[in-house]
Amino acid sequence: MIVYGSLVSPFVRKLLGFLGEKGLDFELKGVGIGDPDPGFRAASPLAKMPAIDDDGFLLADSSAIIHYLEAKYPEPVLIPADPQARGRVIWWDEFGDTVFAACGGKMFFNRIVSPKFLGREGDLAAAAQAEAEELPKLLDYLEGAIPASGYLVEDRFTLADLAVASPFMNLRHCGLRVDAAKHPKVAAWSEAILSRPSLAPWVDKEERMMAKVLAA
Ligand SMILES: N[C@@H](CCC(=O)N[C@@H](CS)C(=O)NCC(=O)O)C(=O)O
C-alpha cells in the first residue's frame, strides 16, 4: 500500500499511527500542499492528504481510510463494536479532526506552513486568537474528559486516542507545550500516546525535519 502525505499533517500522523498499531506494511510517499504528483491527484480528488493506493484501490481522507482498513484488518480492534463505545470513538475522531486539529492548524499553518513552506505571510492575528481563545477551552474540556485509565474510550487504546493526540505535535512545532500544572491529565495522556511505538519513530523523524525547517 502507498500512503501519500507529509509527516507534519495531523491527519497523516493519525493514519501512520493507525497503520503501526495494526502492524501493516506500507510505503510513505511524501507530498506537499498542492502537490502535482499524478498518483496523489488520482487518489485524492480534492488534493488533500492523506490518500492511499492499496493495490489499485484509491481512497482519500484519514477517517475514510481508517474505516476501510479497520474493516479489512479487524485486529487489533481500534474502533470498538459496542454501540456506545463506537459512537464515542467517532465523536473523538471528529473532535480531533474538525475541532482540535483545526484550532492547532490556525497556529501551525499561519506561523509555520505559510512562511516556511509556502513563502508567504500567515494570518498571525488568527493564530493568536486561536491560541488565546480557542485552545484553552479545548484543553479544559479534554482535561475533564480523560478517564483515570489514561485512554479516552473503553479504558484501552483506540482510534480516539490517536485522533486527538496527533494534533498535539503541531502545537509542539509552534513551541506550545501543555502546561502540566494547569492540565495534568492532558499533559500525561498526550505524551503517553505520542510515545507509543506506533508513533514514536515518526515523531522523532518529524522533530528532526522541523528543527531544520525552523532553523532555515
Ligand atoms: N478530513 C481530511 C482533512 C485532510 C486535510 O485537510 N489535509 C490537509 C493537510 S493537514 C491538506 O491536505 N491540505 C491541502 C489543501 O487544503 O489544499 C482528512 O481527515 O484526511
The ligand as an SDF file (V2000), in Angstrom:
LIG
                    3D

 20 19  0  0  0  0  0  0  0  0999 V2000
  -10.6390   15.4650    6.5670 N   0  0  0  0  0  0  0  0  0  0  0  0
   -9.3780   15.2850    5.9020 C   0  0  0  0  0  0  0  0  0  0  0  0
   -8.5340   16.5310    6.0490 C   0  0  0  0  0  0  0  0  0  0  0  0
   -7.2960   16.4720    5.1780 C   0  0  0  0  0  0  0  0  0  0  0  0
   -6.5840   17.8160    5.1080 C   0  0  0  0  0  0  0  0  0  0  0  0
   -7.1880   18.8970    5.2020 O   0  0  0  0  0  0  0  0  0  0  0  0
   -5.2570   17.7480    4.9000 N   0  0  0  0  0  0  0  0  0  0  0  0
   -4.5030   18.9660    4.7220 C   0  0  0  0  0  0  0  0  0  0  0  0
   -3.0990   18.8290    5.3200 C   0  0  0  0  0  0  0  0  0  0  0  0
   -3.0980   18.8180    7.0700 S   0  0  0  0  0  0  0  0  0  0  0  0
   -4.3040   19.2010    3.2410 C   0  0  0  0  0  0  0  0  0  0  0  0
   -4.0140   18.2920    2.5050 O   0  0  0  0  0  0  0  0  0  0  0  0
   -4.4510   20.4540    2.8090 N   0  0  0  0  0  0  0  0  0  0  0  0
   -4.2170   20.8190    1.4510 C   0  0  0  0  0  0  0  0  0  0  0  0
   -5.2660   21.7050    0.8920 C   0  0  0  0  0  0  0  0  0  0  0  0
   -6.2250   22.0340    1.6220 O   0  0  0  0  0  0  0  0  0  0  0  0
   -5.1060   22.0900   -0.2710 O   0  0  0  0  0  0  0  0  0  0  0  0
   -8.6760   14.0480    6.4810 C   0  0  0  0  0  0  0  0  0  0  0  0
   -9.0010   13.6570    7.6160 O   0  0  0  0  0  0  0  0  0  0  0  0
   -7.8440   13.4400    5.7940 O   0  0  0  0  0  0  0  0  0  0  0  0
  1  2  1  0
  2  3  1  0
  2 18  1  0
  3  4  1  0
  4  5  1  0
  5  6  2  0
  5  7  1  0
  7  8  1  0
  8  9  1  0
  8 11  1  0
  9 10  1  0
 11 12  2  0
 11 13  1  0
 13 14  1  0
 14 15  1  0
 15 16  2  0
 15 17  1  0
 18 19  2  0
 18 20  1  0
M  END
$$$$
